Amino acid sequence: MKKILLLAILLLFASFTYAQSNVVVINVHYDRGILEIGEHQIQIGNYPDRKVQPDNGCRLDVLSDTEQVLYSFEFLLPIYRFEDSVNFDLSLIGSVQKLSETDFALIVPYFEDSQKIVIYNPDGFEVSSLSLEEFFSPTVKTVLFFSIPIILVLVGLFILLWLKKKKV
């Protein structure tokens, strides 16, 4: 019985999830070569590792109050859409369309001394920026996540122990 109780306690602790960091989620609107930063928020989460980056793309920099680059990466604009279709004779055809307007989101890490996020075009010119001074400094929180099966197992064990103790 002690082994079952120990297992239940281990399952309870295994259901704790610790959020790694805070991230800034930025909605970006692209319209015929113009990038505009739209809604943005800081939330608990993870950002992509971005180990593979394009050679010639737009660049995003997270800057400190002293203009030091805290984080930087290059990305391609998601302006190409692949379309496939089937002809009447059941042959496949496909094409690539270049979009003149689209919306997408970028996720970047949030640092305590982050002051500004700047997006540069492939030629290195600043095309959009976002001030992070308006944000308060959120703290990394421990998030408790109890799955329903684990809670049901624990409740069942405690009821079983209570009934066994009541008979004795």
N, C-alpha and C positions, 0 to 999 in steps of 0.2 A: 504494500500500500504506500510505503514511503517512496518507492521508486516512481509510482504513478504521480504522486504529489510533486516530486522533484521534476518530473517530466513536464507537468503542467506549469510549474513556475518557470522552467526554461523556455517553454513555448510563449509564455507571457512576455518574458524579456526579449525573446526573438522577434516579437511583433513591434518593438520600438523602432522607429525610423528616425535617423538624425539627418536633417537637411544640411548639405555641405556648405552652401554659400548663398549669398544674395546675388541676384542678377537683375539687369535692366532689360526689359522687353520693349523694343522700339518698333513701332509700325512706320513703314516707309512707303511713300507714294511716288511712283515713277511716272512722268508724263512727258514724252518726247524729249528726253535728255535732261530733264529737270528732276532732281531728287528733293523731296520735302519730308522732313520728319514730322509724323503726326502724333497720335497718342503714345504715351510711354508710361511705364510704371516699374517700380522696384518690387520684386517678389522673391520668395525663397525658391531656389531651384538650382539647376546645373546648366552650364553653357557648353556648347560643342567644343571638342578639343582642337579642331581646325589644324591638324597636322599637315593636311594637304591643302595648299592654297594656289590660286592661279598665278601665273607669271605677270599678267598685265590685267588687273581688274581695279575696281574701286577699292579704296582703303578706308578703314574706320580706325580712329585713334581715340582712346580714353585718356584724357589729360588731367593732371593734377592742377592745383592752384598755382604752381610754379611753372606750368606748361611742360612738365615732364611727362613723357609718354608712359603710362602705366600698363597699357595693353593695346595691341595693334594687330590687325589682320586684313587680308585682302579677300574680296569676294566678287563674284560675277553677278551681274544683274539678271534676275530670272525673267528675261524678256522673250525667250523662245518657247514656243508651244509645239509639241509634236502631235500631229493628227494622222490617224489611220482610218481608212474606210474600205468598204467592200463594194466592188462593182456588181452589176447585174449578172455577170458571168462568173461570179464568186472569186475574182482575182483581187488581190489586195493592192491598194495604192496608199501612199503616204506622202506627207509633206511637212515642212517646218515653217511655222508662221512666226514672224517677228512682231511682237506686240509693241504698240506705241504707248500703251498705258497699262500699269499693273500695280498691285499692292503686295507687299511682303513684309515679313518681320525679321528683325535681327535680335539675337540674344547675346548680351555681353556681360562680363562680370562687373559687379559693383564693388568699388573700393571705398574705404572710409574717406580718403582724401580725393576722390573723384570730383572734378569740378565741371568738366565739359566733355562732350562727345562730338567729334568732328568727322564728317565724311568727305573724302576727296575723290574726284573723278580719276580715270586712268592716267590723265596728264599731270596729276598732282595738285590741281586747283581745288580749293575748298568749295564745296557745293551746298553743304548743309551742316548745321551744328545744333547742339542741344545743351543748354545749361543745366547742370545737376544741383545748383545751389538751392533750388526750391525744395529738394527732398530732405527729409530728416534722415538721420543715420539709423537705419533699422538694425536690430541685433539679430544674429543668427539664433534661431530658436530650435528647441528639440520638439519635434512633432510626434505625438503619440498616435499610433495607428493600431487599433484593436480590430482584428478581423472577426467576423461573426462566429466562424467555427471555433476559434480559440476561446472566445468568451463563453460559448455554449459548453465546451469541454470543461472549462473552469467551474462554471455554475453546476454542471452535472457532478463533478468531483466533490465540490463542497456539500451538495445535497446528499451524495452517497456517504461522505464522512459523517455528516450530521445524523443521518438515519442509523448508521452503524454505531455511533456513540450513544444514541438514544436507546438502542436495544440493550446495550451493556449496562 
